[in-house]
Amino acid sequence: MKDQLLKETTIEEYKSDFFTGIVMLMRKLFMI
């Protein structure tokens, strides 16, 4: 049960990091 929760948390963190990366990339493209 604890391992499952840990996996879900890791996936959520990865999703937020991925989303942040896309936002930063788009900002760079629009700034140019």
Summary of the structure (lengths in Angstrom):
residues: 32
radius of gyration: 14.1
end to end distance: 47.4
largest distance: 47.4
contacts: 57
relative contact order: 0.11
helix: 94%
strand: 0%
